[in-house]
Amino acid sequence: MRGAVWVLAIAAIGGGAVGLFVHARRSTIDRQLDTEMSAALARGGIADLGRAQAVGRRLVVGGGGGRAEAAALAFVDARLAVDYGLPLAAEAQEVLAHAGLPDRRADDAAAMAASAKALLAARNGDREGAARIAAAAADAHPAMPQPLYALGRVRALGGDLAAAARAFEAAIIVAPGFVASRLARAEVLLDLGEAAAARATLAPAMAEAPDDPRAELLLEEIEAATGARAPGAPPICTGERWRPPPISAACLLARAAAERRAGRRSAARTDAEAAAAVVPDEPRLLARTALVLAQLGAVDRAAALVVRGRRLAAPELPALSWASAAVVLGRGRAGALPAGPRPVDPETDLLVARTALAAGGVGALGVALRALGPRAVARDADLARFERLGTRGPRRGPPGADDDPLQAYLDGLAAQLDGDLPRATDRFAHALAGHGDACRAAGEYVAALRAQKRRPDPALFARLRAESSRCADLR
């Protein structure tokens, strides 16, 4: 009996020692994970968010994390939901609720949780409430970049880009190494039309995180708009590799836009539709995809993306307002261009030219093209087509079976100006789908036929009805 007692005692002591060793080892690992998560949060790029999320889930779910880790995980999830359109808002809400955050404590965890709550409120449409939460957290914790970042995002979703830029600038001052603020400010400056300032803001971020996908894509946007280098896909978009859905959609969109500018309309349409199929619920990316689709004639699909974007952000968000204008024009109505800032984007350049022609004819088109400048025209095949119409310059290449539909539309307008109605009719008949002004081409086609006492073949409008069912010239 006494031997059995000693055996049990030795086993208990040994078990306790092992337990203490495991606990100590687990505590060490948790501290290492906590350090790794903090470092990833301090940088804030998309790869950092992925690492922070993985560590945060392990700590919070595994029981090794407390309020701080729960707040950090909620903020990461909220950022991935708002910035990249990933379906993580519900997880962020659940983490906050389970941890009882944000609470009344005036510490960093409460501020981080409040930042997450502000982002989630803005995503749910309560932008005024979100702004109050973020502003209060920023006032209470002026040394933390996350509340200021959340405030900037909330203001941007509300369409106030100037105020958003100021919030992001304040976050940069507070924490220069927080890459997310630099990327967000560069994006906002692009949409305010300030390409040089966007590049200057982005440069330190590129040096700090040269492989960040969002940074690469923003740089591609700047260089495409300014013609700073020859067109080419950013590194993140090259090769056969897995990419997160928002990055994949942005890469497809960048390629589609470059193909349109090069005059490869069919390839551009294929890639733009592929981007539309995978684009997540991020309003700016939705709007930019819609704008390209509308320019390529897929007006109904573009309109659906604009509707999705308006559920997440105010219609005044410049990217959304310009995409909406492209849809209106694609439906055959010569509406006014949006007031306020014009995003730095070759697509908005083209929309300016198209709107000028629709509203004021060839004379207004010439004024618009001169305002855009020769560099913009030189790097865009479609703008070059419009310029040849405005100057009545020679058309490049004879019309054929694979003739570009936009060129056919412009040829038809030129023939009208020359009084050659038979040729105008023939050219308009080749322009009834596949480009942003197909609806207007249909109106011109019907008018030219009527002037010759002829009737159109309804079958010719089948594709246009499928792509732009609310075309004003088909009613």
SELO-84282 format. One record per residue (C-alpha): x, y, z; residue in one letter. Coordinates in steps of 0.05 Angstrom, whole numbers, padded with zeros to 5 digits, always signed. Layout:
N
XYZA/...
***
This chain:
475
+00000+00000+00000M/+00056+00047+00019R/+00091+00032-00047G/+00029+00048-00086A/+00023+00115-00050V/+00095+00133-00069W/+00083+00113-00140V/+00022+00158-00144L/+00060+00215-00111A/+00117+00209-00159I/+00068+00206-00218A/+00032+00268-00192A/+00098+00306-00185I/+00120+00284-00253G/+00054+00301-00284G/+00056+00370-00251G/+00126+00382-00278A/+00104+00362-00348V/+00043+00407-00342G/+00086+00465-00320L/+00134+00452-00377F/+00077+00449-00428V/+00045+00511-00399H/+00111+00549-00401A/+00124+00526-00472R/+00054+00545-00493R/+00062+00613-00460S/+00127+00623-00497T/+00095+00605-00564I/+00035+00650-00550D/+00083+00707-00534R/+00119+00695-00599Q/+00054+00692-00638L/+00031+00756-00603D/+00095+00790-00624T/+00087+00766-00695E/+00015+00790-00697M/+00034+00858-00670S/+00089+00866-00723A/+00041+00847-00779A/-00011+00897-00753L/+00042+00951-00750A/+00056+00943-00824R/-00016+00930-00848G/-00005+00906-00919G/-00050+00851-00948I/+00002+00797-00935A/+00009+00824-00864D/-00066+00820-00855L/-00065+00747-00876G/-00011+00730-00826R/-00044+00770-00771A/-00110+00736-00784Q/-00079+00666-00780A/-00043+00682-00716V/-00103+00718-00686G/-00149+00659-00700R/-00099+00611-00668R/-00092+00654-00606L/-00165+00672-00597V/-00195+00604-00614V/-00139+00567-00578G/-00150+00607-00514G/-00081+00639-00513G/-00107+00708-00530G/-00144+00760-00490G/-00178+00826-00505R/-00120+00854-00544A/-00115+00794-00590E/-00190+00792-00601A/-00192+00866-00618A/-00134+00857-00666A/-00167+00798-00701L/-00232+00837-00707A/-00195+00896-00737F/-00159+00851-00787V/-00225+00818-00808D/-00259+00886-00814A/-00204+00912-00858R/-00205+00851-00903L/-00281+00860-00909A/-00280+00935-00924V/-00214+00943-00962D/-00216+00879-01002Y/-00289+00858-01002G/-00277+00791-00968L/-00336+00758-00930P/-00307+00768-00860L/-00353+00820-00830A/-00393+00767-00792A/-00331+00737-00761E/-00307+00805-00739A/-00375+00820-00706Q/-00374+00752-00672E/-00303+00762-00644V/-00322+00831-00617L/-00386+00805-00585A/-00352+00744-00554H/-00297+00788-00523A/-00347+00842-00501G/-00312+00894-00543L/-00307+00953-00549P/-00314+00965-00475D/-00305+01024-00428R/-00231+01013-00416R/-00188+01068-00444A/-00133+01023-00471D/-00105+01004-00539D/-00149+00942-00544A/-00212+00984-00536A/-00187+01033-00590A/-00171+00975-00637M/-00240+00945-00626A/-00273+01013-00637A/-00235+01019-00703S/-00261+00952-00724A/-00332+00971-00703K/-00328+01035-00743A/-00307+00998-00806L/-00363+00948-00797L/-00415+01002-00785A/-00393+01038-00848A/-00398+00974-00888R/-00469+00965-00862N/-00488+01034-00886G/-00485+01072-00820D/-00430+01119-00842R/-00450+01175-00794E/-00447+01129-00734G/-00383+01099-00760A/-00351+01167-00766A/-00370+01184-00694R/-00340+01119-00668I/-00275+01127-00707A/-00267+01201-00689A/-00278+01187-00615A/-00226+01131-00616A/-00177+01175-00654A/-00186+01232-00603D/-00176+01185-00544A/-00116+01149-00575H/-00078+01200-00617P/-00015+01157-00621A/-00051+01098-00654M/-00058+01096-00731P/-00116+01047-00733Q/-00172+01095-00710P/-00147+01147-00759L/-00145+01095-00814Y/-00216+01074-00798A/-00238+01147-00800L/-00206+01156-00868G/-00240+01094-00895R/-00308+01116-00868V/-00300+01185-00899R/-00279+01155-00966A/-00340+01109-00967L/-00382+01171-00955G/-00352+01204-01016G/-00312+01258-00978D/-00244+01241-01006L/-00211+01306-00984A/-00228+01291-00911A/-00207+01219-00921A/-00139+01241-00947A/-00128+01285-00885R/-00145+01227-00839A/-00097+01181-00875F/-00043+01235-00874E/-00052+01241-00798A/-00045+01165-00792A/+00020+01168-00833I/+00048+01221-00786I/+00030+01180-00725V/+00058+01115-00753A/+00101+01123-00815P/+00112+01047-00819G/+00037+01032-00824F/+00037+01018-00899V/-00038+01013-00903A/-00047+01088-00892S/+00001+01105-00949R/-00034+01058-00997L/-00103+01085-00977A/-00081+01157-00984R/-00050+01144-01053A/-00115+01111-01076E/-00155+01171-01051V/-00108+01221-01084L/-00115+01183-01150L/-00190+01190-01146D/-00182+01264-01130L/-00143+01272-01195G/-00076+01284-01161E/-00029+01234-01195A/+00036+01267-01174A/+00016+01269-01101A/-00008+01197-01105A/+00059+01176-01132R/+00097+01214-01078A/+00054+01181-01024T/+00062+01112-01054L/+00138+01115-01063A/+00156+01103-00989P/+00106+01046-00986A/+00138+01013-01047M/+00205+01019-01013A/+00177+00991-00947E/+00136+00935-00979A/+00159+00926-01051P/+00119+00861-01060D/+00053+00886-01033D/+00000+00869-01086P/-00042+00930-01073R/+00019+00976-01078A/+00038+00944-01145E/-00032+00953-01172L/-00036+01025-01150L/+00031+01039-01183L/+00004+01007-01247E/-00057+01053-01244E/-00013+01115-01237I/+00033+01095-01294E/-00024+01075-01340A/-00056+01143-01328A/+00008+01184-01336T/+00042+01143-01390G/+00104+01138-01346A/+00125+01072-01376R/+00106+01023-01430A/+00043+00982-01414P/+00058+00918-01376G/+00027+00876-01322A/+00052+00888-01251P/+00092+00830-01222P/+00035+00805-01179I/-00006+00794-01242C/+00046+00753-01280T/+00056+00678-01280G/+00011+00621-01259E/+00000+00631-01185R/-00058+00634-01137W/-00082+00704-01120R/-00135+00727-01071P/-00201+00743-01107P/-00194+00819-01101P/-00123+00816-01129I/-00144+00769-01185S/-00202+00815-01204A/-00157+00876-01204A/-00105+00840-01247C/-00158+00820-01298L/-00185+00891-01298L/-00116+00921-01309A/-00104+00874-01368R/-00173+00890-01397A/-00161+00965-01393A/-00092+00958-01425A/-00121+00916-01481E/-00175+00967-01495R/-00124+01023-01498R/-00084+00981-01548A/-00145+00971-01592G/-00155+00897-01575R/-00229+00904-01559R/-00248+00830-01561S/-00193+00810-01513A/-00209+00869-01468A/-00282+00848-01465R/-00263+00776-01446T/-00218+00799-01389D/-00267+00852-01365A/-00323+00800-01361E/-00276+00752-01325A/-00260+00808-01275A/-00335+00821-01265A/-00346+00748-01250A/-00298+00748-01190V/-00298+00820-01166V/-00313+00822-01091P/-00356+00872-01053D/-00306+00929-01054E/-00339+00993-01082P/-00280+01024-01117R/-00261+00960-01153L/-00334+00947-01170L/-00339+01017-01199A/-00274+01013-01240R/-00296+00946-01268T/-00364+00975-01286A/-00332+01034-01322L/-00289+00989-01366V/-00348+00943-01381L/-00392+01002-01400A/-00339+01029-01448Q/-00337+00960-01481L/-00413+00956-01490G/-00433+00911-01432A/-00478+00964-01404V/-00527+00922-01365D/-00472+00883-01331R/-00437+00949-01314A/-00502+00976-01284A/-00508+00914-01239A/-00438+00927-01211L/-00455+01000-01198V/-00517+00977-01158V/-00472+00931-01117R/-00423+00988-01105G/-00478+01035-01082R/-00498+00986-01028R/-00429+00995-00997L/-00412+01068-01010A/-00445+01134-01024A/-00462+01149-01097P/-00418+01211-01091E/-00356+01167-01087L/-00321+01191-01151P/-00306+01122-01179A/-00380+01105-01172L/-00406+01170-01200S/-00362+01164-01262W/-00383+01091-01272A/-00455+01113-01266S/-00443+01167-01319A/-00415+01113-01366A/-00477+01071-01357V/-00522+01131-01372V/-00483+01147-01435L/-00483+01074-01456G/-00559+01075-01453R/-00560+01131-01505G/-00570+01190-01460R/-00521+01248-01464A/-00520+01264-01390G/-00473+01312-01356A/-00407+01288-01328L/-00402+01284-01253P/-00385+01347-01215A/-00325+01347-01170G/-00260+01309-01177P/-00244+01265-01237R/-00204+01202-01221P/-00137+01196-01256V/-00154+01141-01305D/-00150+01132-01381P/-00222+01107-01377E/-00247+01174-01351T/-00208+01208-01408D/-00246+01166-01458L/-00312+01180-01423L/-00299+01255-01427V/-00288+01249-01503A/-00350+01205-01513R/-00394+01252-01473T/-00369+01313-01510A/-00385+01282-01577L/-00454+01259-01554A/-00473+01326-01523A/-00440+01376-01570G/-00418+01341-01634G/-00351+01342-01669V/-00335+01413-01647G/-00344+01397-01573A/-00304+01333-01584L/-00245+01373-01610G/-00247+01419-01550V/-00247+01360-01503A/-00190+01325-01537L/-00147+01388-01536R/-00161+01394-01461A/-00140+01321-01451L/-00075+01334-01489G/-00035+01297-01542P/-00003+01249-01492R/-00070+01221-01471A/-00091+01212-01543V/-00025+01180-01563A/-00031+01124-01511R/-00103+01106-01525D/-00126+01075-01591A/-00198+01095-01579D/-00181+01167-01565L/-00139+01167-01629A/-00201+01143-01667R/-00241+01201-01638F/-00186+01250-01656E/-00187+01227-01729R/-00262+01240-01731L/-00252+01309-01702G/-00197+01328-01751T/-00228+01288-01808R/-00161+01252-01813G/-00151+01189-01854P/-00179+01124-01828R/-00126+01070-01816R/-00141+01006-01853G/-00200+00987-01897P/-00266+00964-01867P/-00275+00888-01866G/-00312+00831-01833A/-00272+00838-01769D/-00278+00914-01769D/-00275+00948-01702D/-00347+00968-01682P/-00327+01035-01652L/-00289+01052-01716Q/-00351+01033-01756A/-00393+01081-01713Y/-00344+01138-01724L/-00341+01122-01798D/-00416+01127-01800G/-00415+01196-01766L/-00362+01219-01816A/-00404+01195-01874A/-00464+01232-01845Q/-00424+01296-01843L/-00405+01284-01916D/-00478+01273-01934G/-00466+01201-01955D/-00526+01167-01924L/-00517+01099-01958P/-00446+01093-01931R/-00468+01119-01863A/-00523+01066-01860T/-00474+01011-01878D/-00423+01032-01826R/-00475+01041-01771F/-00501+00971-01785A/-00431+00945-01765H/-00432+00986-01700A/-00493+00959-01664L/-00456+00922-01608A/-00389+00913-01575G/-00372+00985-01555H/-00398+01038-01508G/-00434+01079-01561D/-00472+01021-01593A/-00538+01048-01569C/-00524+01115-01602R/-00503+01078-01665A/-00571+01044-01665A/-00606+01112-01662G/-00564+01139-01719E/-00575+01075-01760Y/-00651+01080-01753V/-00650+01155-01770A/-00607+01143-01832A/-00654+01088-01856L/-00715+01131-01846R/-00683+01187-01885A/-00678+01137-01943Q/-00749+01111-01931K/-00722+01044-01909R/-00737+01000-01849R/-00686+00967-01803P/-00681+00892-01794D/-00701+00880-01720P/-00655+00819-01717A/-00595+00866-01722L/-00611+00894-01652F/-00613+00827-01615A/-00543+00832-01585R/-00553+00905-01566L/-00618+00888-01530R/-00580+00834-01492A/-00523+00881-01472E/-00561+00946-01461S/-00634+00929-01450S/-00652+01000-01430R/-00621+01032-01492C/-00663+01094-01506A/-00658+01085-01581D/-00690+01016-01580L/-00756+01038-01548R/
***
